[in-house]
Amino acid sequence: MNSKIKHKVDMTGDEFVEFCGELKKKKKFQKSLPMFPTPVPKLPKDWVWSCLSKISERVSVGHVGPTSEFFSNESDGVPFIRSQDVRPGRLMLDGALYIVPSFHERLKKSQLKAGDVLIVRVGANRGDTCDVPQGIGKLNCANVVFARLIEPNRFVTYFFRSSFGREMLLSVTTGSAQGVINTQTVARLPLPVPPLVTQQKIGAILSAYDELIENNQRRIALLEKMAEEIYREWFVRLRFPGYEKVKKVKGVPEGWDVKKLGSVLELCYGKALKDDDRVSGEFHVYGSSGVVGTHNEALVKTPGLIVGRKGNVGSVYWSDRGFFPIDTVYYVKSVLPNSFLYFLLRSMNFINNDAAVPGLNRNQAYSNLFFLPPAQLIKRYVEIADSLFKMKRVFTRKNEYLTSMRDKLLPRLISGKLSVEHLDIRFPPGMEDRS
């Protein structure tokens, strides 16, 4: 925490905004912009409506311009955050691009720091918000809005993750072809500002849920990785139990068959289900990018596999309950077990047959060749894999419960309807360092 704030943790929302204004002038931070004059709900005592501009050192946009010639590999480069790397509450570096350090140094205005609030301004996930976690190292960004708060805490991120905050972001989208959220508009959007200690408490409560969810997510990924590694060892590298004693004929183990994918499964078309026709419910709606919503009815009544048909061609998902696949995907019918098919499909090299709109042709998919192991070996693998996926489902259910609880608390906390004034909360280590 800023040393001048350290002894004023009990300051009200008004006092906090005033303090930030004084500090902005003294430090010559970016000039404050006025909040949009718009009707806003009433807030609790000691809370005040302000805007991001007034409590931030600056609100900026990442680099806009050519970058491809400056790309680097992961070991030598600096992560270059783009819209697709920002997800609700999470900064995803798995698919991040990297730029050479010299280019990172040149782009000083788009360099990120821990605690910065990131907001996607354009693209399919426009309005998604997260903050930069502690201890992540050097980062730069392209074409995302970021706010460097004077007093970093997660309250602001959680506000923009709430339905009210997100709707506010999306409501100021401009442009007809591809919607864009303007940086100065974000800086001026109304933002509830509680007393400083309340901001910290709300951030700590919601962060505790997110950290539990993240820990479970790591366990889920590890369990799936274990099942995949066994699959690859047995059925790709062909080092299955007893492989040393099995003869190979033209590279194919004795007792195995070379099959076309179409001989063991059927790719069935999903069904269109527009957003307006969906009724929120217990069944996941799947598109080619994964889960895109929920519905109160399942098109497919049993657990099953989904394959991307349009858009994210060849993407593979596994629903462990009934689900609704829309018209951008296929769902799979087969007598082979899902735990075997899942990794088989993920190992396929599906071809995009449409240069303009990416699409997966069924006949081309069916023509893919693979080695079909003996039924007994598949059964042996499935016994191991299913035990891993059973544990994965336990953690998935836990995360669904935690997410539901967090999402119920979120609007009540960021609106002040649920008071945290008398709660004695132990702050996470990173927050304690600043308090």
Residue pairs with C-beta under 8 A, 6 or more apart in sequence:
1 9
1 151
1 434
1 435
2 23
2 150
2 151
4 19
4 23
5 11
5 19
5 151
5 196
6 435
8 15
8 19
8 196
9 196
9 197
9 200
9 435
10 195
10 196
10 197
11 19
11 195
11 196
12 46
12 47
12 48
12 195
13 43
13 46
13 47
13 48
13 50
13 192
13 193
13 194
13 195
14 46
14 48
16 55
16 151
16 193
16 195
16 196
17 48
17 50
17 54
17 55
17 193
20 54
20 55
20 150
20 151
21 32
21 54
23 29
23 150
24 30
24 31
24 32
24 54
24 57
24 150
27 57
29 56
29 57
29 58
29 150
30 53
30 56
30 57
30 58
30 59
30 60
32 53
32 54
33 51
33 53
33 54
33 184
33 187
33 188
34 51
34 188
35 49
35 50
35 51
35 53
35 54
35 188
35 189
35 190
35 191
36 51
36 188
36 189
36 190
38 190
40 49
40 190
41 415
43 49
43 192
43 415
43 416
44 194
44 416
44 417
44 419
46 194
46 195
46 198
47 192
47 193
47 194
47 195
47 198
47 416
48 192
48 193
49 190
49 191
49 192
49 193
50 190
50 191
50 193
51 187
51 188
51 189
51 190
51 191
52 59
52 117
52 147
52 156
52 186
52 187
52 188
52 189
52 191
53 59
53 187
53 188
55 149
55 150
55 151
55 156
55 191
55 193
56 147
56 148
56 149
56 150
56 187
57 148
57 149
57 150
58 147
58 148
59 145
59 146
59 147
59 148
59 183
59 184
59 186
59 187
60 109
60 110
60 145
60 146
60 147
60 148
60 183
61 110
61 121
61 143
61 144
61 145
61 146
61 183
62 81
62 110
62 140
62 141
62 142
62 143
62 144
62 145
62 146
63 107
63 109
63 110
63 140
63 141
63 142
63 143
64 142
64 143
67 80
67 99
67 103
67 142
70 99
70 100
70 103
71 77
71 80
71 97
71 98
71 99
71 100
72 78
72 98
72 99
72 100
72 101
73 98
74 98
76 98
76 100
76 101
77 98
77 99
77 100
77 101
78 98
78 99
78 100
78 101
78 104
78 138
78 139
78 140
79 93
79 96
79 97
79 98
79 137
79 138
79 139
79 140
80 96
80 97
80 98
80 99
80 140
80 141
80 142
81 91
81 96
81 112
81 118
81 139
81 140
81 141
81 142
81 144
82 96
82 97
82 141
82 142
82 143
82 144
83 120
83 121
83 122
83 123
83 125
83 126
83 128
83 143
83 144
84 92
84 95
84 123
84 125
85 91
85 92
85 93
85 95
85 96
86 92
86 118
86 119
86 120
86 125
86 128
86 129
86 130
86 144
87 125
87 128
87 130
88 128
88 129
88 130
88 161
89 129
89 130
89 157
89 161
89 210
90 130
90 214
91 118
91 130
91 131
91 132
91 133
91 136
99 140
101 138
103 140
104 111
104 138
104 140
107 140
110 140
110 141
110 142
111 138
111 139
111 140
112 118
112 132
112 139
112 140
112 141
112 146
113 132
113 148
114 132
114 133
114 134
114 135
114 136
114 152
115 131
115 132
115 134
115 148
115 149
115 152
115 153
116 131
116 132
116 146
116 147
116 148
116 149
116 152
117 129
117 130
117 131
117 146
117 147
117 149
117 156
117 157
117 160
118 129
118 130
118 131
118 132
118 141
118 144
118 145
118 146
119 127
119 128
119 129
119 144
119 145
119 146
119 147
119 160
119 169
119 181
119 186
120 126
120 127
120 128
120 129
120 144
120 145
120 181
121 143
121 144
121 145
121 180
121 181
121 182
121 183
121 186
122 143
122 178
122 179
122 180
122 181
123 178
124 289
126 169
126 170
126 173
126 179
126 180
126 181
127 160
127 166
127 169
127 170
127 181
129 157
129 160
129 161
129 165
129 166
129 169
130 157
131 152
131 154
131 156
131 157
132 139
134 430
145 181
145 183
145 186
147 156
147 186
147 187
149 156
151 196
151 199
151 434
152 434
153 199
153 200
153 203
153 431
153 434
154 203
154 206
154 207
155 194
155 199
155 200
155 202
155 203
155 414
156 191
158 202
158 203
158 206
158 410
158 413
158 414
159 165
159 191
159 192
159 414
160 166
160 168
160 169
161 410
162 410
162 411
162 414
163 411
164 411
164 414
164 415
165 414
168 189
168 190
169 181
169 186
169 189
170 181
172 181
172 182
172 185
172 186
172 189
173 179
173 180
173 181
174 180
174 181
174 182
174 185
192 414
192 415
192 416
193 199
194 202
194 416
198 416
198 420
198 421
200 427
200 431
200 435
201 420
201 423
201 425
202 413
202 414
202 420
203 431
204 425
204 426
204 427
204 428
204 431
205 409
205 413
205 420
205 423
205 425
206 406
206 409
206 410
206 413
207 428
207 431
208 428
209 402
209 403
209 405
209 406
209 409
210 406
211 428
212 402
213 399
213 402
213 403
213 406
216 395
216 396
216 398
216 399
216 402
217 395
217 399
219 395
220 392
220 395
220 396
220 399
223 388
223 389
223 391
223 392
223 395
224 388
224 389
224 392
226 388
227 339
227 343
227 384
227 385
227 388
227 389
228 343
228 346
230 381
230 384
230 385
231 340
231 343
231 381
231 385
232 343
232 347
233 239
233 240
234 240
234 241
234 373
234 377
234 381
235 343
235 344
235 371
235 373
235 381
236 347
238 248
238 253
238 371
240 253
240 373
240 377
241 377
241 380
243 253
246 253
246 254
246 255
247 253
247 254
248 254
252 258
252 371
253 371
253 373
255 373
255 374
256 371
256 372
256 373
256 374
257 371
257 372
258 369
258 370
258 371
258 372
259 369
259 370
259 371
259 372
260 366
260 367
260 368
260 369
261 348
261 365
261 366
261 367
261 368
261 369
261 370
262 363
262 365
262 366
262 367
264 334
264 335
264 336
264 372
265 332
265 333
265 334
265 336
265 341
266 332
266 333
266 334
267 307
267 309
267 330
267 331
267 332
267 362
267 365
267 366
268 330
268 331
268 332
268 333
269 309
269 327
269 330
270 286
270 299
270 306
270 309
270 324
270 325
270 326
270 327
270 328
270 329
270 330
270 331
271 299
271 324
271 325
271 326
271 327
272 326
272 327
273 285
273 295
273 324
273 326
275 293
278 285
278 293
278 294
278 295
279 295
279 296
279 297
280 293
280 294
280 295
280 296
281 294
281 295
281 296
281 297
282 294
282 296
282 321
283 294
283 295
283 296
283 297
283 298
283 321
283 322
283 323
283 324
284 291
284 293
284 294
284 319
284 321
284 323
284 324
285 291
285 292
285 293
285 294
285 295
285 323
285 324
285 326
286 292
286 306
286 317
286 319
286 323
286 324
286 325
286 326
286 329
287 311
287 326
287 328
287 329
288 308
288 309
288 310
288 311
288 312
288 313
288 315
288 328
288 329
289 308
289 311
289 312
289 315
290 315
290 317
291 317
292 326
295 324
297 324
298 321
298 322
298 323
298 324
299 323
299 324
299 325
299 331
300 319
300 322
300 323
300 324
300 325
300 331
301 322
302 322
303 318
303 319
303 320
303 321
303 322
303 338
304 318
304 319
304 323
304 331
304 332
304 338
305 316
305 317
305 318
305 319
305 331
305 332
305 338
305 341
305 342
305 345
306 316
306 317
306 318
306 319
306 323
306 325
306 329
306 330
306 331
306 332
307 314
307 315
307 316
307 329
307 330
307 331
307 332
307 345
307 350
307 360
307 365
308 314
308 315
308 316
308 328
308 329
308 360
309 327
309 328
309 329
309 330
309 359
309 360
310 327
310 328
310 329
310 357
310 358
310 359
310 360
311 328
311 358
312 358
313 350
313 352
313 358
313 359
313 360
314 348
314 350
314 360
316 342
316 345
316 346
318 338
318 342
320 389
320 393
320 396
323 331
325 331
330 360
330 362
332 341
332 345
334 341
336 344
336 378
337 378
337 382
337 386
339 381
339 382
339 385
339 386
339 389
340 378
340 381
340 382
340 385
344 370
347 370
348 365
348 368
348 370
349 368
350 360
350 364
350 365
350 368
351 360
351 361
351 364
352 358
352 359
352 360
353 359
353 360
353 361
353 364
373 381
409 418
411 417
412 418
413 420
427 435
